[in-house]
Amino acid sequence: MPAPVRRVVLDILKPLRGPSIIDVAREIASLPGIEGVNLTVKEIDVETITLSMTIEGSDIDFATVKEKLDLLGCVIHSVDQVVAGKKIVEEPENVEE
């Protein structure tokens, strides 16, 4: 059995019209295996909002997340981070020499 996915960081495009970012966050947070969602606005264009979405949970089903985002009118631009396993492993901070 594959290790559970604990964190996913996505770059998302959301149309200005449609559900608010609050609604998007609530819908994703309500999916099974998800314990929390952080949505940050990165850029606002004429017709779209670029968002950074961090999802954490005990067992994130990426296909379910993608399906829900599609239903909400959002498009995944990129998957920027995935953390899987028994625990969340944080990236070490860069040590400047």
C-alpha positions in Angstrom: 0.0 0.0 0.0 1.5 3.4 -1.0 2.4 5.9 1.7 -0.3 8.6 2.4 0.1 12.0 1.0 0.3 14.5 3.9 0.8 17.9 2.1 0.3 19.2 -1.4 1.1 22.7 -2.6 -0.6 23.8 -5.8 -0.5 26.8 -8.1 -4.1 27.4 -9.2 -5.9 29.7 -11.6 -9.5 30.7 -10.5 -11.8 32.8 -12.6 -12.8 36.1 -11.0 -16.4 35.1 -11.3 -17.7 32.1 -9.6 -17.1 30.9 -6.0 -15.1 33.0 -3.7 -11.7 31.9 -2.4 -13.4 31.3 1.0 -15.8 28.9 -0.7 -13.0 27.1 -2.6 -11.1 26.7 0.7 -14.1 25.3 2.5 -15.0 22.9 -0.3 -11.5 21.5 -0.4 -11.2 21.3 3.4 -14.4 19.3 3.6 -12.9 16.4 1.5 -12.0 13.2 3.3 -8.5 12.9 4.6 -7.9 16.7 4.6 -7.3 18.5 7.8 -6.6 22.1 6.6 -6.3 24.3 3.6 -4.4 27.6 3.1 -5.2 29.7 0.1 -3.1 32.8 -0.7 -3.7 35.2 -3.5 -0.6 35.7 -5.6 -1.9 37.8 -8.5 -5.1 39.2 -9.8 -5.5 39.6 -13.5 -8.4 40.9 -15.7 -10.3 37.6 -15.6 -8.4 35.3 -13.2 -6.9 35.1 -9.8 -3.6 33.1 -9.3 -3.7 31.3 -6.0 -1.2 29.2 -3.9 -3.0 26.4 -2.2 -1.5 24.4 0.6 -3.4 21.3 1.6 -2.5 19.2 4.7 -4.1 16.0 6.0 -3.8 12.4 7.0 -4.3 10.9 3.5 -5.0 13.4 0.7 -6.5 11.9 -2.5 -5.1 14.1 -5.2 -7.6 12.9 -7.8 -10.5 13.9 -5.6 -9.0 17.4 -5.0 -8.5 17.9 -8.7 -12.0 16.8 -9.4 -13.5 19.2 -6.8 -11.3 22.1 -8.2 -12.5 21.3 -11.7 -16.1 21.5 -10.5 -15.4 24.9 -8.8 -14.0 26.2 -12.1 -10.4 26.2 -11.0 -7.4 24.9 -13.0 -4.2 23.5 -11.5 -1.3 25.3 -13.1 1.4 23.3 -11.3 2.0 21.0 -8.4 4.8 22.8 -6.4 5.3 20.4 -3.5 4.2 17.0 -2.3 5.0 15.5 1.1 4.2 11.8 1.7 4.9 9.3 4.4 4.2 8.7 8.1 5.0 12.3 9.0 5.4 15.7 7.3 9.1 16.4 6.7 9.8 20.1 6.5 12.4 21.4 4.1 15.6 22.5 5.8 16.3 26.2 5.8 19.1 27.2 3.5 22.2 28.1 5.5 24.0 31.0 4.0 27.7 30.7 4.2 
